[in-house]
Amino acid sequence: MDYFQAIILSIVEGITEFLPISSTGHLILASKVLGIPQTEFVKSFEIAIQLGAILAVVFLYFQTLVKNLEVWKRILVAFLPTGIIGFFAYEFVKTHLLGNLDVVIFSLFFGGIAIFALEEFLSYKKNQHKTIENLSYRHSILIGLFQSISIIPGVSRAMATIFGGRSVGLNRKSATEFSFLLAIPTMLVATLFDLAKTSFLFSNKEYALLLIGFVGAFISALITIKQLVNFIQKHSFKAFAYYRIILAAIFWLIYK
């Protein structure tokens, strides 16, 4: 991987991390297009630069995180299912799923179908007016279980958590913001766990690539988060469903 490729991947990460289209899936697809082999460092890079995107959430929602202990409680409770499942599934996911183009294409396609189905179902469901503050701990755990599905590349952590939130009654804006906030412990632990597994054994160039990826992801995520919050208050997620299905079809036709 060279510096230009690191910049491209970091922008892809920052834009896609909080959209229901799978950042990991897009990083794998982008690596394929750029001709970047899925080495152990590249896999670690794709995980580590998520910290840059997560820092953007901390920056934008700092006041909420500092002043509202109840929000933190719900975030940490929702994190538990993913933390436990991710711990035991880590080796299998990194060895067999991460970097697997077939898995990404399959997940993107059926994830798009799922968005259509869920949007239709939720359009008939009443009481979609809860906010994060009145979310129960039981519902927080349920959202965490939804998030656990996203350990499969291509599923999308954002998609899983947003629709998990909406299924328990959160309104569209609250479900999206809870997805942002839940990313903080989830991606922080995932990144540190992966880096610890590699014993931080990177060359000077690789550390420079990680820094570039971190900064690029932070800047692009800042812009994306603000735009997404405005978008979802006026539109449904069906546009992302179309995008996922079309992208999966294109990559299937080109690479299969």
ABEGO torsion letter per residue (X at the ends): XBAAAAAAAAAAAAAAAABBAEAAAAAAAAAAAAGBBBBAAAAAAAAAAAAAAAAAAAAAAAAAAAABAAAAAAAAAAAAAAAAAAAAAAAAAAAAABGBAAAAAAAAAAAAAAAAAAAAAAAABBGBABBAAABBAAAAAAAAAAAAAAABBGAEAAAAAAAAAAAAGBBAAAAAAAAAAAAAAAAAAAAAAAAAAAGGBBBAAAAAAAAAAAAAAAAAAAAAAAAAAAAAAABBAAAAAAAAAAAAAAAAAAAX
